[in-house]
Amino acid sequence: MSIQRADIEKLAELARIHVNEDTVTATTLGINRVLELIDQLRAADTTGIAPLANPLDATQRLREDLVSETVDRDALQAAAPAVEAGLYLVPKVVE
Amino acid sequence: MHDLTLAQMCHGLARRDFSSTELTRHLLERIGAANPRYNAFITIASETALAQAAAADRRRAAGDAPALCGLPIAHKDIFCTRGLRTSCGSRMLDNFVPPYDATVVERCAAAGAVVLGKTNMDEFAMGSSNETSYYGPVKNPWATDCVPGGSSGGSAAALAARLVPGATASDTGGSIRQPAALCGVTGLKPTYGRVSRWGMIAFASSLDQAGPMARTAEDVALLLQVMAGFDARDSTCLDRPVPDYAATLEQPLAGLRIGVPEEYFGAGLHPGTERAVREALAEFERQGARLVAISLPHSGLAVPAYYVIAPAEASANLSRFDGVRYGHRCADPVDLRDLYMRSREEGFGDEVKRRILIGTYCLSAGYYDAYYNKAQQVRRLIRQDFLDAFANVDLILGPTCPNPAFAFGAKGGDPVAMYLEDIYTIAANLAGLPALSVPCGLVDAKPVGLQIIGNYFDEARMLNAAHRYQLATGWHQLAPPALTETAA
């Protein structure tokens, strides 16, 4: 299955990655090469085979709902591009 | 001093032949001189390393010398290090200084290790050549016009160039084993869940595993001993006892059953690599092991399944990089959508963007069953191949990679040509099995690796086999010719 330029624009929107005009052709070609590769999976007979999500068939471990660690907000926010009064700053969302 | 293995350095420190401060200073000087040539380090941590070395010397003088006391190592730049920049090879995290240490980093520090710096890598560990690093590619010390492999190319090249005796790394589809093979060092991807991934920047969470690299199996065992074990902070980390890996290293191999998969010796394998691997198999036979022909019939589907599963998981994991809480933010965003779209466009490189888009496609409505679900079914078939094989054999041996190191740019713009370099390593990640690579020869004057795949949690037996092989052969001791010429 191959994808077209319009599909790339839709994927870029879903993935929130701007794909600029200069690279859209190369991006489409590269992705189509990979789709050719993964299309080989179609030949495999997987009738009745359950999907394997965790290689050890392990499931998530649960723990007691207790406070285990406290967070130093200032230390965490030191890595943020823009903060003020302990809050992350983003462009205005609500008018 | 830089030619010594970790085990030899450990003896030297214990005998007071040299101090950790002397050792650390010597290696920092070498790194300072050689890094412009190899680009193996993104960050060199001279000041903190010397402080850690001084602390280790004091600790040893006080009679308290844990396993890695005063031993210099490097961390792949995928592991968060508190107060020390952690870039993951990406512009996205160019200025990221983590507020915490990864569990692996914490364990090494508790064992007394000295951290010389953070090693270069493919961006977000996505690559097999180090060419996707935002900081430029690492050069292979065996041939500087060739790639070191990837994604842990910086760790592998630093080891080969004798800049560091041990390093951490991570492996999602071969990122420890392939660079180890191409740089002539020893690297182990442990069983999925054996080593905590907490604080290791996530790529594909059902495949990622942290592991050690060094120049000998003995040193890999020493590092794994420190790295392995349960960690409640990683929900996929398994609570199983960690055996004493050093205790069984010397065991004779008589009676060992070695599976040799026919699919790993087919078309695409360089004849020189095949010769080297077959000679290695003969050495195991000489030591009393028995070779058993086996088949892993779904091997050919490993790369296609991987390139659905890994990008799918990556597209979810990398959604956290939004330009809000950490990482790159574009200039002057007009609204929140623009902030996301341009921060991610600018912060990620081409290969990372390609994989995020592919993953998004495979997970999108209407395609999930055809791609993601199908790949996870194939994954079970691949694992079953191994389970069937391990009913009759103890280890599976074959080549780590089809070819020795290739030239920069050799794979051109074709992502699939690059992906196929991982044809023998990816299946172990899909199945969650441990696998290691040891140097087993030179092809075109460049190293190639023997891959040893073990059953779940059978790292001790793999290290035993690798160590016995290294006692009988000298491939792991070879240094890149440029180093010996400089010394002479």
Boltz contact constraints between the chains, C-beta under 6 A:
constraints:
  - contact:
      token1: [A, 11]
      token2: [B, 357]
      max_distance: 6.0
  - contact:
      token1: [A, 11]
      token2: [B, 360]
      max_distance: 6.0
  - contact:
      token1: [A, 11]
      token2: [B, 361]
      max_distance: 6.0
  - contact:
      token1: [A, 14]
      token2: [B, 360]
      max_distance: 6.0
  - contact:
      token1: [A, 15]
      token2: [B, 356]
      max_distance: 6.0
  - contact:
      token1: [A, 15]
      token2: [B, 357]
      max_distance: 6.0
  - contact:
      token1: [A, 15]
      token2: [B, 360]
      max_distance: 6.0
  - contact:
      token1: [A, 16]
      token2: [B, 340]
      max_distance: 6.0
  - contact:
      token1: [A, 16]
      token2: [B, 341]
      max_distance: 6.0
  - contact:
      token1: [A, 16]
      token2: [B, 344]
      max_distance: 6.0
  - contact:
      token1: [A, 17]
      token2: [B, 344]
      max_distance: 6.0
  - contact:
      token1: [A, 17]
      token2: [B, 345]
      max_distance: 6.0
  - contact:
      token1: [A, 17]
      token2: [B, 353]
      max_distance: 6.0
  - contact:
      token1: [A, 18]
      token2: [B, 341]
      max_distance: 6.0
  - contact:
      token1: [A, 18]
      token2: [B, 342]
      max_distance: 6.0
  - contact:
      token1: [A, 18]
      token2: [B, 345]
      max_distance: 6.0
  - contact:
      token1: [A, 30]
      token2: [B, 354]
      max_distance: 6.0
  - contact:
      token1: [A, 30]
      token2: [B, 415]
      max_distance: 6.0
  - contact:
      token1: [A, 31]
      token2: [B, 358]
      max_distance: 6.0
  - contact:
      token1: [A, 33]
      token2: [B, 415]
      max_distance: 6.0
  - contact:
      token1: [A, 33]
      token2: [B, 416]
      max_distance: 6.0
  - contact:
      token1: [A, 34]
      token2: [B, 307]
      max_distance: 6.0
  - contact:
      token1: [A, 34]
      token2: [B, 358]
      max_distance: 6.0
  - contact:
      token1: [A, 34]
      token2: [B, 415]
      max_distance: 6.0
  - contact:
      token1: [A, 37]
      token2: [B, 304]
      max_distance: 6.0
  - contact:
      token1: [A, 37]
      token2: [B, 307]
      max_distance: 6.0
  - contact:
      token1: [A, 37]
      token2: [B, 416]
      max_distance: 6.0
  - contact:
      token1: [A, 38]
      token2: [B, 304]
      max_distance: 6.0
  - contact:
      token1: [A, 38]
      token2: [B, 307]
      max_distance: 6.0
  - contact:
      token1: [A, 38]
      token2: [B, 308]
      max_distance: 6.0
  - contact:
      token1: [A, 40]
      token2: [B, 304]
      max_distance: 6.0
  - contact:
      token1: [A, 41]
      token2: [B, 304]
      max_distance: 6.0
  - contact:
      token1: [A, 41]
      token2: [B, 374]
      max_distance: 6.0
  - contact:
      token1: [A, 41]
      token2: [B, 378]
      max_distance: 6.0
  - contact:
      token1: [A, 44]
      token2: [B, 301]
      max_distance: 6.0
  - contact:
      token1: [A, 44]
      token2: [B, 378]
      max_distance: 6.0
  - contact:
      token1: [A, 46]
      token2: [B, 377]
      max_distance: 6.0
  - contact:
      token1: [A, 49]
      token2: [B, 377]
      max_distance: 6.0
  - contact:
      token1: [A, 49]
      token2: [B, 380]
      max_distance: 6.0
  - contact:
      token1: [A, 51]
      token2: [B, 373]
      max_distance: 6.0
  - contact:
      token1: [A, 51]
      token2: [B, 376]
      max_distance: 6.0
  - contact:
      token1: [A, 51]
      token2: [B, 377]
      max_distance: 6.0
  - contact:
      token1: [A, 52]
      token2: [B, 376]
      max_distance: 6.0
  - contact:
      token1: [A, 52]
      token2: [B, 379]
      max_distance: 6.0
  - contact:
      token1: [A, 52]
      token2: [B, 380]
      max_distance: 6.0
  - contact:
      token1: [A, 55]
      token2: [B, 192]
      max_distance: 6.0
  - contact:
      token1: [A, 55]
      token2: [B, 431]
      max_distance: 6.0
  - contact:
      token1: [A, 55]
      token2: [B, 432]
      max_distance: 6.0
  - contact:
      token1: [A, 56]
      token2: [B, 432]
      max_distance: 6.0
  - contact:
      token1: [A, 60]
      token2: [B, 235]
      max_distance: 6.0
  - contact:
      token1: [A, 61]
      token2: [B, 235]
      max_distance: 6.0
  - contact:
      token1: [A, 75]
      token2: [B, 99]
      max_distance: 6.0
  - contact:
      token1: [A, 76]
      token2: [B, 99]
      max_distance: 6.0
  - contact:
      token1: [A, 79]
      token2: [B, 96]
      max_distance: 6.0
  - contact:
      token1: [A, 79]
      token2: [B, 326]
      max_distance: 6.0
  - contact:
      token1: [A, 80]
      token2: [B, 325]
      max_distance: 6.0
  - contact:
      token1: [A, 80]
      token2: [B, 326]
      max_distance: 6.0
  - contact:
      token1: [A, 81]
      token2: [B, 329]
      max_distance: 6.0
  - contact:
      token1: [A, 88]
      token2: [B, 324]
      max_distance: 6.0
  - contact:
      token1: [A, 90]
      token2: [B, 324]
      max_distance: 6.0
  - contact:
      token1: [A, 90]
      token2: [B, 336]
      max_distance: 6.0
  - contact:
      token1: [A, 91]
      token2: [B, 333]
      max_distance: 6.0
  - contact:
      token1: [A, 91]
      token2: [B, 335]
      max_distance: 6.0
  - contact:
      token1: [A, 91]
      token2: [B, 336]
      max_distance: 6.0
  - contact:
      token1: [A, 91]
      token2: [B, 339]
      max_distance: 6.0
  - contact:
      token1: [A, 93]
      token2: [B, 336]
      max_distance: 6.0
